[in-house]
C-alpha cells in the first residue's frame, strides 16, 4: 500500500529494519520489542507438531460442490479421494467408491477447495526467534491448506524443504508452503543482482522487494531475476509508480502499496517529492504524505488505473485486515480476544508492545484509510485485476488462519460477491502460482486439499467459518480432529 501498511515486515539485507514496521505501526515500538525478544530467544522452543492421520480412500457422499472455476453450485454429488487426489465426482453412490473407504455424510453440506493465505511470515529473521510453526494448527483448523511465505533466507529455505517433506510424509499437520521468497535490497545495483543470484542458489521461489528499495536497485533486481527465471513480488517501491512497477514486470503488489497514490489526483506530485530518496528516508517521506494521498482519492482515475493494471497481469494482495487496523483499538485489550490463548508467549509480548505504541494519530489515519482501501479494491476488481487473499499473519491483531475468513468478508464489504471472495482464496492464488491444473478447485485429478462446510459460502461468505471437516493432502480431519488441533495449539502456547 503505500503508506501505513508494513513499511518493512522484516529486515531487508541492507537496512535491517524491524519486522512489522508500518506507518500505523510505529517503528519505535518494534525496535524496543525486538531487542527484548532477541535477549529472551533462548527461552523459546519450536512447537512440536502432531502427525497427520493416515492416507486412505475417502468418499464424501451427497455433498454440494462449489465450482469456483465455473461459478456454479452442483446438485448433490459423491466426491471420491484416493492417495491425495480427487479421483471421481459422481451422482449417487455407485461403484466409484473404493471398498473400505471412509464415508463422510455430505448431506446439506458444501465442499470447497482448501483456502490459501498468500501473505504470511513463518520466520522471524530480525528477532532471531524460532520459526512460527505454532501457526500451523491454526491455519489447518481454519481450512487454510496453503500459504505463501513472504520473507525467508537461505537457511529458512532449508527449513521450508523439511516442512514440505514432513507434510508429504504425514509427519506434520501444516498448510502447504506453496511458495517462499527471499528479500533482496543490496547496497548497490551490482550487490542487489548478486543477492538475486544467491537467492536462486538457495532455491527461492521468488524474489521479494520492500518499499525502501530505490528505483535503480529495483531495476537491477528485476533484470537479475529475469535471468534466473524468478518472479519478483512484494511492495511496489515507494519511489516507483504502481503502473511502472507492473509494466516493469513485478508480478504482485502487496498491501495496496502505491495504489493509494496511483488512485489519487496527486501521484505525480507525491513521487516527485520522493525523488532521490532511499531507505528509511524514502519510506518516511511516503508515510508523511499518507493523509494527502488518501484525501486526493479519485474514483475515475482509479478506474483508469485498474484497466491499465489489468493489461499487465499484475495481481493485488490487498491485506485488508491490515488496512482496517483501527479495529485493533475498538476490540479492546488483546487478551480479551478468545484467540489470544493460541499465541506463543513471545507473540504476546510483541503484540502488547505494538499496541502500547499505537497512537491517536495512527488510529485517525486507519479510519481515513479503510474506506479508501475498499474503493480501490472494488475499482481494481471491476477492471478485472486479480485480487488474492493475504493477511500478513501473524502481524499484531492478525490471527493466523482466522484472518483469512476476515479478509474474505472484507472483500465482500468492498463490493465483491461471496463467490468472487472465495475465488480470491482458492482458484486465483492457484492461477497466479501456476498450479491451477493441480489445485484451487474441486475437480477430478486435483489435489485433495478440501474444506467441508455446514452452510453455503456463496450465499454468505461468513459460512466459510462453519467448517465440518478438512482434507489435507487427502488426509481426513473431522471436526473433532480440528478442535484437537486448536486444543493442542493452546497447550503448546502455554507450555513454552
DRENDO-1510 file (C-alpha; in Angstrom, 1 decimal, always signed):
<recs>
REC; n; res; u; v; w
REC; 1; UNK; +0.0; +0.0; +0.0 .
REC; 2; UNK; +1.7; +3.0; +0.2 .
REC; 3; UNK; +1.7; +4.2; +3.4 .
REC; 4; UNK; +0.8; +2.7; +6.6 .
REC; 5; UNK; +0.8; -0.9; +5.8 .
REC; 6; UNK; +4.0; -2.7; +6.5 .
REC; 7; UNK; +6.9; -0.4; +5.7 .
REC; 8; UNK; +9.0; -3.4; +6.3 .
REC; 9; UNK; +7.7; -6.6; +7.8 .
REC; 10; UNK; +11.1; -8.0; +8.5 .
REC; 11; UNK; +14.6; -6.6; +7.9 .
REC; 12; UNK; +16.0; -6.5; +4.4 .
REC; 13; UNK; +19.6; -7.3; +3.6 .
REC; 14; UNK; +20.7; -3.7; +3.7 .
REC; 15; UNK; +18.5; -1.8; +6.2 .
REC; 16; UNK; +17.8; -4.4; +8.9 .
REC; 17; UNK; +14.6; -2.7; +9.8 .
REC; 18; UNK; +12.2; -4.2; +12.4 .
REC; 19; UNK; +9.5; -6.7; +11.3 .
REC; 20; UNK; +6.1; -5.3; +11.1 .
REC; 21; UNK; +7.0; -1.6; +10.9 .
REC; 22; UNK; +4.4; +0.4; +9.0 .
REC; 23; UNK; +3.1; +3.9; +9.1 .
REC; 24; UNK; +0.4; +3.0; +11.5 .
REC; 25; UNK; +2.6; +0.5; +13.4 .
REC; 26; UNK; +5.4; +2.7; +14.9 .
REC; 27; UNK; +9.0; +1.7; +14.4 .
REC; 28; UNK; +9.9; +2.7; +17.9 .
REC; 29; UNK; +7.6; +0.1; +19.3 .
REC; 30; UNK; +9.1; -2.8; +17.3 .
REC; 31; UNK; +12.7; -1.7; +18.0 .
REC; 32; UNK; +12.1; -2.0; +21.7 .
REC; 33; UNK; +10.1; -5.2; +21.5 .
REC; 34; UNK; +12.6; -6.8; +19.1 .
REC; 35; UNK; +15.6; -6.1; +21.4 .
REC; 36; UNK; +13.7; -7.7; +24.3 .
REC; 37; UNK; +12.7; -10.7; +22.3 .
REC; 38; UNK; +16.2; -11.2; +21.0 .
REC; 39; UNK; +17.5; -11.4; +24.5 .
REC; 40; UNK; +14.8; -13.9; +25.5 .
REC; 41; UNK; +15.1; -16.0; +22.4 .
REC; 42; UNK; +16.9; -18.8; +24.3 .
REC; 43; UNK; +13.7; -19.4; +26.3 .
REC; 44; UNK; +11.6; -20.4; +23.4 .
REC; 45; UNK; +11.5; -23.7; +21.7 .
REC; 46; UNK; +9.7; -24.7; +18.5 .
REC; 47; UNK; +6.3; -26.2; +18.9 .
REC; 48; UNK; +6.2; -30.0; +18.3 .
REC; 49; UNK; +3.6; -30.7; +15.7 .
REC; 50; UNK; +1.2; -33.6; +15.7 .
REC; 51; UNK; +1.4; -36.2; +13.0 .
REC; 52; UNK; -1.3; -36.2; +10.3 .
REC; 53; UNK; -3.9; -39.1; +10.1 .
REC; 54; UNK; -3.0; -41.8; +7.6 .
REC; 55; UNK; -4.0; -41.5; +4.0 .
REC; 56; UNK; -6.9; -43.7; +2.9 .
REC; 57; UNK; -9.7; -43.6; +0.5 .
REC; 58; UNK; -12.5; -41.1; +1.4 .
REC; 59; UNK; -15.9; -40.7; -0.1 .
REC; 60; UNK; -17.9; -37.6; +0.7 .
REC; 61; UNK; -21.5; -38.6; -0.2 .
REC; 62; UNK; -24.4; -36.4; -1.3 .
REC; 63; UNK; -22.4; -33.2; -1.0 .
REC; 64; UNK; -23.0; -29.9; -2.9 .
REC; 65; UNK; -19.8; -29.0; -4.7 .
REC; 66; UNK; -18.9; -25.3; -5.1 .
REC; 67; UNK; -17.4; -25.0; -8.6 .
REC; 68; UNK; -15.2; -21.9; -8.3 .
REC; 69; UNK; -13.9; -22.3; -11.9 .
REC; 70; UNK; -17.4; -22.2; -13.5 .
REC; 71; UNK; -19.0; -20.2; -10.7 .
REC; 72; UNK; -21.8; -22.6; -10.1 .
REC; 73; UNK; -23.2; -24.9; -7.4 .
REC; 74; UNK; -23.7; -28.6; -8.2 .
REC; 75; UNK; -26.5; -30.9; -7.3 .
REC; 76; UNK; -25.6; -33.4; -4.6 .
REC; 77; UNK; -22.5; -35.4; -5.7 .
REC; 78; UNK; -20.2; -38.1; -4.2 .
REC; 79; UNK; -16.6; -37.0; -4.2 .
REC; 80; UNK; -14.0; -39.7; -4.0 .
REC; 81; UNK; -10.5; -39.2; -2.8 .
REC; 82; UNK; -7.6; -41.7; -3.1 .
REC; 83; UNK; -3.9; -41.2; -2.5 .
REC; 84; UNK; -4.3; -37.5; -2.0 .
REC; 85; UNK; -6.2; -36.8; -5.2 .
REC; 86; UNK; -9.8; -36.4; -6.3 .
REC; 87; UNK; -10.5; -39.5; -8.4 .
REC; 88; UNK; -14.2; -39.2; -9.0 .
REC; 89; UNK; -17.2; -36.8; -8.7 .
REC; 90; UNK; -20.4; -38.7; -9.5 .
REC; 91; UNK; -24.1; -38.6; -8.9 .
REC; 92; UNK; -25.3; -41.2; -6.4 .
REC; 93; UNK; -23.0; -43.8; -4.6 .
REC; 94; UNK; -22.0; -46.2; -7.3 .
REC; 95; UNK; -19.0; -48.4; -8.0 .
REC; 96; UNK; -16.6; -45.5; -7.9 .
REC; 97; UNK; -16.4; -45.7; -4.1 .
REC; 98; UNK; -13.5; -48.0; -3.2 .
REC; 99; UNK; -14.1; -50.8; -0.8 .
REC; 100; UNK; -13.2; -49.8; +2.8 .
REC; 101; UNK; -13.3; -46.0; +2.0 .
REC; 102; UNK; -14.0; -43.7; +4.9 .
REC; 103; UNK; -17.5; -42.3; +4.2 .
REC; 104; UNK; -18.4; -38.7; +5.2 .
REC; 105; UNK; -22.0; -37.7; +5.1 .
REC; 106; UNK; -22.2; -34.6; +2.9 .
REC; 107; UNK; -26.0; -34.1; +3.0 .
REC; 108; UNK; -26.8; -30.4; +3.5 .
REC; 109; UNK; -23.1; -29.6; +3.3 .
REC; 110; UNK; -20.9; -27.8; +0.8 .
REC; 111; UNK; -17.4; -28.7; -0.5 .
REC; 112; UNK; -14.9; -26.0; -1.4 .
REC; 113; UNK; -11.2; -26.1; -2.3 .
REC; 114; UNK; -8.7; -25.5; +0.6 .
REC; 115; UNK; -8.2; -21.9; +1.3 .
REC; 116; UNK; -4.9; -20.1; +0.7 .
REC; 117; UNK; -3.2; -17.2; +2.6 .
REC; 118; UNK; -1.0; -15.5; +0.0 .
REC; 119; UNK; +0.9; -13.4; +2.5 .
REC; 120; UNK; +2.3; -14.9; +5.7 .
REC; 121; UNK; +5.5; -14.8; +7.7 .
REC; 122; UNK; +6.8; -18.1; +9.1 .
REC; 123; UNK; +10.2; -16.8; +10.1 .
REC; 124; UNK; +11.5; -14.1; +12.5 .
REC; 125; UNK; +14.7; -13.1; +10.8 .
REC; 126; UNK; +15.2; -9.8; +12.7 .
REC; 127; UNK; +14.5; -11.0; +16.3 .
REC; 128; UNK; +16.1; -14.5; +15.7 .
REC; 129; UNK; +13.2; -16.1; +17.4 .
REC; 130; UNK; +12.2; -19.7; +16.4 .
REC; 131; UNK; +10.0; -20.1; +13.3 .
REC; 132; UNK; +6.3; -19.5; +13.6 .
REC; 133; UNK; +5.4; -23.2; +13.3 .
REC; 134; UNK; +3.0; -22.6; +16.1 .
REC; 135; UNK; +0.7; -21.1; +13.4 .
REC; 136; UNK; +0.4; -24.4; +11.6 .
REC; 137; UNK; -2.6; -25.9; +13.5 .
REC; 138; UNK; -4.4; -22.6; +13.4 .
REC; 139; UNK; -4.2; -22.5; +9.7 .
REC; 140; UNK; -5.3; -26.0; +9.1 .
REC; 141; UNK; -8.1; -25.8; +11.7 .
REC; 142; UNK; -9.4; -22.8; +9.7 .
REC; 143; UNK; -9.3; -24.7; +6.4 .
REC; 144; UNK; -6.2; -22.9; +5.2 .
REC; 145; UNK; -4.3; -25.6; +3.4 .
REC; 146; UNK; -1.8; -23.4; +1.5 .
REC; 147; UNK; +0.3; -20.4; +2.3 .
REC; 148; UNK; +2.9; -18.2; +0.5 .
REC; 149; UNK; +5.9; -17.3; +2.7 .
REC; 150; UNK; +6.9; -13.7; +2.1 .
REC; 151; UNK; +10.4; -13.4; +3.8 .
REC; 152; UNK; +12.8; -16.2; +4.0 .
REC; 153; UNK; +16.6; -16.5; +3.7 .
REC; 154; UNK; +18.9; -19.4; +2.6 .
REC; 155; UNK; +18.7; -21.1; +6.0 .
REC; 156; UNK; +14.9; -20.6; +6.1 .
REC; 157; UNK; +14.6; -22.2; +2.6 .
REC; 158; UNK; +16.2; -25.4; +4.0 .
REC; 159; UNK; +13.5; -25.4; +6.8 .
REC; 160; UNK; +10.8; -25.0; +4.2 .
REC; 161; UNK; +12.1; -28.1; +2.4 .
REC; 162; UNK; +11.9; -30.0; +5.6 .
REC; 163; UNK; +8.4; -28.9; +6.4 .
REC; 164; UNK; +7.2; -29.8; +2.9 .
REC; 165; UNK; +8.7; -33.3; +3.2 .
REC; 166; UNK; +7.2; -33.7; +6.6 .
REC; 167; UNK; +3.7; -32.8; +5.3 .
REC; 168; UNK; +4.1; -35.2; +2.3 .
REC; 169; UNK; +5.2; -38.0; +4.7 .
REC; 170; UNK; +2.3; -37.4; +7.0 .
REC; 171; UNK; +4.6; -36.4; +9.9 .
REC; 172; UNK; +3.2; -32.8; +10.1 .
REC; 173; UNK; -0.2; -31.2; +10.1 .
REC; 174; UNK; +0.5; -27.9; +8.3 .
REC; 175; UNK; -0.5; -26.0; +5.3 .
REC; 176; UNK; +1.4; -26.5; +2.1 .
REC; 177; UNK; +4.1; -23.8; +1.6 .
REC; 178; UNK; +3.2; -23.1; -1.9 .
REC; 179; UNK; +5.9; -20.6; -2.5 .
REC; 180; UNK; +8.6; -18.9; -0.4 .
REC; 181; UNK; +10.5; -15.8; -1.3 .
REC; 182; UNK; +13.9; -14.3; -0.3 .
REC; 183; UNK; +14.0; -10.5; +0.2 .
REC; 184; UNK; +16.7; -8.6; -1.8 .
REC; 185; UNK; +17.8; -5.0; -1.4 .
REC; 186; UNK; +21.6; -4.7; -1.7 .
REC; 187; UNK; +23.7; -1.6; -1.2 .
REC; 188; UNK; +24.2; -1.1; -4.9 .
REC; 189; UNK; +22.7; -2.3; -8.2 .
REC; 190; UNK; +25.6; -4.8; -8.5 .
REC; 191; UNK; +25.2; -6.1; -5.0 .
REC; 192; UNK; +21.4; -6.4; -5.5 .
REC; 193; UNK; +21.9; -8.5; -8.6 .
REC; 194; UNK; +24.4; -10.7; -6.7 .
REC; 195; UNK; +21.9; -11.2; -4.0 .
REC; 196; UNK; +19.3; -12.3; -6.5 .
REC; 197; UNK; +21.8; -15.0; -7.8 .
REC; 198; UNK; +22.4; -16.1; -4.2 .
REC; 199; UNK; +18.6; -16.4; -3.6 .
REC; 200; UNK; +18.3; -18.5; -6.8 .
REC; 201; UNK; +21.1; -20.8; -5.5 .
REC; 202; UNK; +19.1; -21.1; -2.2 .
REC; 203; UNK; +16.1; -22.3; -4.3 .
REC; 204; UNK; +13.9; -19.3; -3.5 .
REC; 205; UNK; +10.6; -19.5; -5.4 .
REC; 206; UNK; +10.5; -15.7; -5.9 .
REC; 207; UNK; +12.3; -12.5; -5.1 .
REC; 208; UNK; +10.7; -10.2; -2.5 .
REC; 209; UNK; +11.1; -6.5; -2.7 .
REC; 210; UNK; +10.3; -3.9; +0.0 .
REC; 211; UNK; +9.2; -0.3; -0.1 .
REC; 212; UNK; +12.6; +1.3; +0.6 .
REC; 213; UNK; +14.4; -0.2; -2.4 .
REC; 214; UNK; +15.5; +2.7; -4.6 .
REC; 215; UNK; +14.4; +2.6; -8.3 .
REC; 216; UNK; +17.9; +1.9; -9.6 .
REC; 217; UNK; +18.4; -1.2; -7.4 .
REC; 218; UNK; +14.8; -2.3; -8.1 .
REC; 219; UNK; +15.6; -2.3; -11.9 .
REC; 220; UNK; +18.8; -4.3; -11.2 .
REC; 221; UNK; +16.7; -6.8; -9.1 .
REC; 222; UNK; +14.2; -7.3; -11.9 .
REC; 223; UNK; +16.9; -7.8; -14.6 .
REC; 224; UNK; +18.8; -10.3; -12.5 .
REC; 225; UNK; +15.6; -12.1; -11.6 .
REC; 226; UNK; +14.6; -12.4; -15.3 .
REC; 227; UNK; +17.9; -14.1; -16.0 .
REC; 228; UNK; +17.2; -16.6; -13.2 .
REC; 229; UNK; +13.6; -17.1; -14.3 .
REC; 230; UNK; +12.5; -15.9; -10.9 .
REC; 231; UNK; +9.3; -13.8; -10.4 .
REC; 232; UNK; +9.6; -10.6; -8.4 .
REC; 233; UNK; +6.8; -9.8; -5.9 .
REC; 234; UNK; +6.2; -7.7; -2.9 .
REC; 235; UNK; +5.9; -4.0; -2.1 .
REC; 236; UNK; +5.9; -1.6; -5.0 .
REC; 237; UNK; +8.9; +0.6; -4.1 .
REC; 238; UNK; +7.9; +4.0; -2.7 .
REC; 239; UNK; +9.8; +5.8; -5.4 .
REC; 240; UNK; +8.1; +3.8; -8.3 .
REC; 241; UNK; +4.6; +4.3; -9.5 .
REC; 242; UNK; +2.2; +1.3; -9.4 .
REC; 243; UNK; +1.8; +1.1; -13.2 .
REC; 244; UNK; +5.6; +1.5; -13.8 .
REC; 245; UNK; +6.2; -1.4; -11.4 .
REC; 246; UNK; +3.6; -3.6; -13.1 .
REC; 247; UNK; +4.9; -2.7; -16.6 .
REC; 248; UNK; +8.4; -3.4; -15.4 .
REC; 249; UNK; +7.5; -7.0; -14.5 .
REC; 250; UNK; +6.7; -7.0; -10.8 .
REC; 251; UNK; +4.2; -9.8; -10.5 .
REC; 252; UNK; +2.4; -8.9; -7.4 .
REC; 253; UNK; +1.8; -5.8; -5.3 .
REC; 254; UNK; +1.2; -6.3; -1.6 .
REC; 255; UNK; -0.9; -4.2; +0.8 .
REC; 256; UNK; -2.0; -1.8; -2.0 .
REC; 257; UNK; +1.5; -0.3; -1.9 .
REC; 258; UNK; +1.5; +2.7; -4.3 .
REC; 259; UNK; -2.1; +2.0; -5.2 .
REC; 260; UNK; -3.3; +4.9; -3.0 .
REC; 261; UNK; -1.0; +7.2; -4.9 .
REC; 262; UNK; -2.0; +5.8; -8.3 .
REC; 263; UNK; -5.7; +6.2; -7.5 .
REC; 264; UNK; -5.2; +9.8; -6.3 .
REC; 265; UNK; -5.1; +13.1; -8.2 .
REC; 266; UNK; -1.6; +13.9; -6.8 .
REC; 267; UNK; +0.5; +10.9; -7.6 .
REC; 268; UNK; +3.0; +12.9; -9.8 .
REC; 269; UNK; +3.5; +15.5; -7.0 .
REC; 270; UNK; +4.0; +12.8; -4.3 .
REC; 271; UNK; +6.5; +10.8; -6.3 .
REC; 272; UNK; +8.4; +14.0; -7.3 .
REC; 273; UNK; +8.7; +14.9; -3.7 .
REC; 274; UNK; +10.4; +11.5; -3.0 .
REC; 275; UNK; +12.9; +11.8; -5.9 .
REC; 276; UNK; +16.5; +10.9; -4.9 .
REC; 277; UNK; +15.5; +9.3; -1.5 .
REC; 278; UNK; +16.0; +5.7; -0.5 .
REC; 279; UNK; +15.8; +3.5; +2.6 .
REC; 280; UNK; +14.2; +4.9; +5.7 .
REC; 281; UNK; +14.3; +8.5; +4.3 .
REC; 282; UNK; +12.1; +7.3; +1.4 .
REC; 283; UNK; +9.5; +5.5; +3.4 .
REC; 284; UNK; +9.4; +8.2; +6.0 .
REC; 285; UNK; +8.6; +10.8; +3.3 .
REC; 286; UNK; +5.9; +8.5; +1.8 .
REC; 287; UNK; +4.4; +8.0; +5.3 .
REC; 288; UNK; +4.3; +11.7; +5.9 .
REC; 289; UNK; +2.2; +12.0; +2.7 .
REC; 290; UNK; -0.3; +9.4; +3.5 .
REC; 291; UNK; -3.2; +11.6; +4.6 .
REC; 292; UNK; -2.7; +13.8; +1.5 .
REC; 293; UNK; -2.8; +10.7; -0.8 .
REC; 294; UNK; -6.0; +9.4; +0.9 .
REC; 295; UNK; -7.7; +12.8; +0.7 .
REC; 296; UNK; -7.0; +13.0; -3.0 .
REC; 297; UNK; -8.6; +9.7; -3.9 .
REC; 298; UNK; -10.3; +9.9; -7.4 .
REC; 299; UNK; -12.7; +7.2; -8.5 .
REC; 300; UNK; -12.4; +7.9; -12.2 .
REC; 301; UNK; -8.6; +7.9; -12.0 .
REC; 302; UNK; -8.7; +4.7; -10.1 .
REC; 303; UNK; -10.9; +3.1; -12.8 .
REC; 304; UNK; -8.4; +4.1; -15.5 .
REC; 305; UNK; -5.5; +2.8; -13.4 .
REC; 306; UNK; -7.4; -0.5; -13.0 .
REC; 307; UNK; -7.8; -1.0; -16.7 .
REC; 308; UNK; -4.2; -0.3; -17.4 .
REC; 309; UNK; -3.1; -2.6; -14.5 .
REC; 310; UNK; -5.3; -5.4; -15.7 .
REC; 311; UNK; -3.4; -5.4; -19.0 .
REC; 312; UNK; -0.1; -6.0; -17.2 .
REC; 313; UNK; -1.2; -9.2; -15.5 .
REC; 314; UNK; +0.0; -8.0; -12.1 .
REC; 315; UNK; -2.1; -9.2; -9.1 .
REC; 316; UNK; -3.0; -7.4; -6.0 .
REC; 317; UNK; -2.9; -8.8; -2.4 .
REC; 318; UNK; -4.5; -6.0; -0.5 .
REC; 319; UNK; -4.4; -7.5; +3.0 .
REC; 320; UNK; -7.5; -5.5; +4.1 .
REC; 321; UNK; -7.2; -6.9; +7.6 .
REC; 322; UNK; -4.2; -4.5; +7.9 .
REC; 323; UNK; -5.9; -1.6; +6.2 .
REC; 324; UNK; -8.7; -1.9; +8.8 .
REC; 325; UNK; -6.2; -1.7; +11.7 .
REC; 326; UNK; -8.4; +0.8; +13.6 .
REC; 327; UNK; -10.4; -2.3; +14.6 .
REC; 328; UNK; -7.5; -3.2; +16.9 .
REC; 329; UNK; -8.3; -0.4; +19.3 .
REC; 330; UNK; -12.0; -0.9; +19.1 .
REC; 331; UNK; -11.8; -4.5; +20.1 .
REC; 332; UNK; -10.3; -3.8; +23.5 .
REC; 333; UNK; -7.2; -5.3; +25.2 .
REC; 334; UNK; -5.7; -8.1; +23.0 .
REC; 335; UNK; -6.0; -10.7; +25.8 .
REC; 336; UNK; -9.8; -10.1; +25.7 .
REC; 337; UNK; -9.9; -12.0; +22.4 .
REC; 338; UNK; -10.6; -15.7; +22.8 .
REC; 339; UNK; -7.9; -16.5; +20.2 .
REC; 340; UNK; -5.2; -14.9; +22.3 .
REC; 341; UNK; -4.6; -18.2; +24.0 .
REC; 342; UNK; -3.3; -19.7; +20.8 .
REC; 343; UNK; -0.4; -17.3; +20.5 .
REC; 344; UNK; +3.1; -18.2; +21.6 .
REC; 345; UNK; +4.3; -16.1; +24.6 .
REC; 346; UNK; +6.8; -14.2; +22.6 .
REC; 347; UNK; +4.0; -13.2; +20.3 .
REC; 348; UNK; +2.0; -11.9; +23.3 .
REC; 349; UNK; +5.0; -9.7; +24.1 .
REC; 350; UNK; +5.3; -8.4; +20.5 .
REC; 351; UNK; +1.6; -7.6; +20.1 .
REC; 352; UNK; +1.4; -5.9; +23.5 .
REC; 353; UNK; +4.5; -3.8; +22.7 .
REC; 354; UNK; +2.9; -2.7; +19.4 .
REC; 355; UNK; -0.4; -1.8; +20.9 .
REC; 356; UNK; +1.3; +0.2; +23.6 .
REC; 357; UNK; +2.8; +2.4; +20.9 .
REC; 358; UNK; -0.4; +2.8; +18.8 .
REC; 359; UNK; -1.3; +6.5; +18.9 .
REC; 360; UNK; -4.5; +8.5; +18.2 .
REC; 361; UNK; -2.8; +9.7; +15.0 .
REC; 362; UNK; -2.3; +6.1; +13.9 .
REC; 363; UNK; -6.0; +5.4; +14.6 .
REC; 364; UNK; -7.1; +8.5; +12.7 .
REC; 365; UNK; -5.1; +7.5; +9.7 .
REC; 366; UNK; -6.5; +4.0; +9.8 .
REC; 367; UNK; -10.0; +5.4; +9.9 .
REC; 368; UNK; -9.3; +7.5; +6.8 .
REC; 369; UNK; -7.6; +4.6; +5.1 .
REC; 370; UNK; -10.2; +1.9; +5.4 .
REC; 371; UNK; -12.9; +3.3; +3.2 .
REC; 372; UNK; -10.4; +4.3; +0.5 .
REC; 373; UNK; -8.9; +0.8; +0.5 .
REC; 374; UNK; -12.4; -0.6; -0.1 .
REC; 375; UNK; -13.0; +1.7; -3.0 .
REC; 376; UNK; -9.6; +0.9; -4.6 .
REC; 377; UNK; -10.2; -2.9; -4.3 .
REC; 378; UNK; -13.6; -2.6; -5.9 .
REC; 379; UNK; -12.3; -0.4; -8.8 .
REC; 380; UNK; -9.5; -2.9; -9.5 .
REC; 381; UNK; -11.8; -5.9; -9.2 .
REC; 382; UNK; -14.2; -4.3; -11.6 .
REC; 383; UNK; -11.4; -3.7; -14.0 .
REC; 384; UNK; -10.5; -7.5; -13.8 .
REC; 385; UNK; -7.3; -7.1; -11.8 .
REC; 386; UNK; -6.8; -10.4; -10.0 .
REC; 387; UNK; -7.4; -9.9; -6.2 .
REC; 388; UNK; -5.9; -12.6; -3.9 .
REC; 389; UNK; -6.4; -13.1; -0.2 .
REC; 390; UNK; -3.4; -12.4; +2.1 .
REC; 391; UNK; -3.3; -11.4; +5.7 .
REC; 392; UNK; +0.3; -10.8; +6.8 .
REC; 393; UNK; -0.2; -13.2; +9.7 .
REC; 394; UNK; +1.0; -13.1; +12.4 .
REC; 395; UNK; +1.1; -9.3; +12.5 .
REC; 396; UNK; -0.4; -7.8; +15.7 .
REC; 397; UNK; -4.1; -8.3; +15.6 .
REC; 398; UNK; -3.9; -10.8; +12.7 .
REC; 399; UNK; -4.7; -14.3; +13.9 .
REC; 400; UNK; -3.3; -17.0; +11.6 .
REC; 401; UNK; -6.0; -18.9; +9.8 .
REC; 402; UNK; -8.9; -17.0; +11.3 .
REC; 403; UNK; -7.8; -13.8; +9.5 .
REC; 404; UNK; -8.3; -15.5; +6.0 .
REC; 405; UNK; -12.0; -15.6; +6.8 .
REC; 406; UNK; -11.9; -12.0; +7.9 .
REC; 407; UNK; -10.1; -11.0; +4.7 .
REC; 408; UNK; -12.8; -12.7; +2.5 .
REC; 409; UNK; -15.5; -10.9; +4.5 .
REC; 410; UNK; -13.8; -7.6; +3.9 .
REC; 411; UNK; -13.5; -8.3; +0.2 .
REC; 412; UNK; -17.3; -8.7; +0.2 .
REC; 413; UNK; -17.7; -5.5; +2.2 .
REC; 414; UNK; -15.7; -3.8; -0.6 .
REC; 415; UNK; -18.2; -4.9; -3.2 .
REC; 416; UNK; -17.0; -8.4; -4.4 .
REC; 417; UNK; -19.6; -11.2; -4.4 .
REC; 418; UNK; -19.1; -14.1; -2.0 .
REC; 419; UNK; -18.1; -16.2; -5.0 .
REC; 420; UNK; -15.5; -13.6; -6.0 .
REC; 421; UNK; -14.1; -13.6; -2.5 .
REC; 422; UNK; -14.0; -17.4; -2.4 .
REC; 423; UNK; -12.1; -17.5; -5.7 .
REC; 424; UNK; -9.7; -14.9; -4.3 .
REC; 425; UNK; -8.8; -17.5; -1.7 .
REC; 426; UNK; -8.7; -20.6; -3.9 .
REC; 427; UNK; -8.5; -20.6; -7.7 .
REC; 428; UNK; -7.0; -17.1; -8.1 .
REC; 429; UNK; -3.9; -18.0; -6.0 .
REC; 430; UNK; -3.5; -21.3; -7.9 .
REC; 431; UNK; -3.6; -19.5; -11.2 .
REC; 432; UNK; -1.0; -16.9; -10.0 .
REC; 433; UNK; +1.3; -19.7; -8.8 .
REC; 434; UNK; +0.9; -21.7; -12.0 .
REC; 435; UNK; -0.7; -24.7; -10.3 .
REC; 436; UNK; -4.3; -24.3; -11.4 .
REC; 437; UNK; -4.1; -27.6; -13.2 .
REC; 438; UNK; -3.4; -29.4; -9.8 .
REC; 439; UNK; -5.1; -27.2; -7.2 .
REC; 440; UNK; -7.6; -24.4; -6.5 .
REC; 441; UNK; -10.8; -26.1; -7.5 .
REC; 442; UNK; -12.9; -29.3; -6.8 .
REC; 443; UNK; -12.3; -31.3; -9.9 .
REC; 444; UNK; -11.2; -34.8; -10.8 .
REC; 445; UNK; -7.4; -35.0; -10.8 .
REC; 446; UNK; -6.9; -32.2; -8.4 .
REC; 447; UNK; -5.1; -32.4; -5.0 .
REC; 448; UNK; -7.4; -33.3; -2.2 .
REC; 449; UNK; -6.9; -30.2; -0.2 .
REC; 450; UNK; -10.6; -29.6; +0.6 .
REC; 451; UNK; -12.9; -28.0; +3.2 .
REC; 452; UNK; -16.4; -29.3; +4.0 .
REC; 453; UNK; -18.8; -26.6; +5.2 .
REC; 454; UNK; -22.1; -26.8; +7.0 .
REC; 455; UNK; -23.5; -23.9; +5.1 .
REC; 456; UNK; -23.3; -22.3; +1.6 .
REC; 457; UNK; -20.5; -19.8; +1.3 .
REC; 458; UNK; -21.9; -18.4; -2.0 .
REC; 459; UNK; -24.9; -17.1; +0.0 .
REC; 460; UNK; -22.9; -15.7; +2.9 .
REC; 461; UNK; -19.1; -15.6; +2.9 .
REC; 462; UNK; -19.1; -15.9; +6.7 .
REC; 463; UNK; -20.2; -19.5; +6.1 .
REC; 464; UNK; -16.6; -20.4; +5.3 .
REC; 465; UNK; -16.1; -20.4; +9.1 .
REC; 466; UNK; -18.6; -23.2; +9.6 .
REC; 467; UNK; -16.1; -26.0; +9.0 .
REC; 468; UNK; -17.2; -29.6; +9.4 .
REC; 469; UNK; -14.0; -31.3; +8.1 .
REC; 470; UNK; -10.8; -30.6; +6.2 .
REC; 471; UNK; -8.9; -32.8; +3.8 .
REC; 472; UNK; -5.2; -32.1; +3.8 .
REC; 473; UNK; -3.4; -33.9; +1.1 .
REC; 474; UNK; -6.2; -36.4; +1.2 .
REC; 475; UNK; -5.9; -37.0; +4.9 .
REC; 476; UNK; -9.3; -36.5; +6.7 .
REC; 477; UNK; -9.5; -34.3; +9.7 .
REC; 478; UNK; -13.1; -34.3; +11.1 .
REC; 479; UNK; -14.4; -31.5; +13.4 .
REC; 480; UNK; -13.2; -33.3; +16.5 .
REC; 481; UNK; -9.7; -33.5; +14.9 .
REC; 482; UNK; -9.7; -29.8; +14.1 .
REC; 483; UNK; -10.8; -29.0; +17.7 .
REC; 484; UNK; -8.0; -31.2; +18.9 .
REC; 485; UNK; -5.6; -29.1; +16.8 .
REC; 486; UNK; -6.8; -26.0; +18.5 .
REC; 487; UNK; -6.6; -27.5; +21.9 .
REC; 488; UNK; -3.1; -28.6; +21.2 .
REC; 489; UNK; -2.1; -25.2; +20.0 .
REC; 490; UNK; -3.4; -23.7; +23.2 .
REC; 491; UNK; -1.5; -26.2; +25.3 .
REC; 492; UNK; +1.7; -25.7; +23.4 .
REC; 493; UNK; +1.4; -21.9; +23.6 .
REC; 494; UNK; +1.0; -22.2; +27.4 .
REC; 495; UNK; +3.8; -24.6; +27.8 .
REC; 496; UNK; +6.7; -22.7; +26.2 .
</recs>
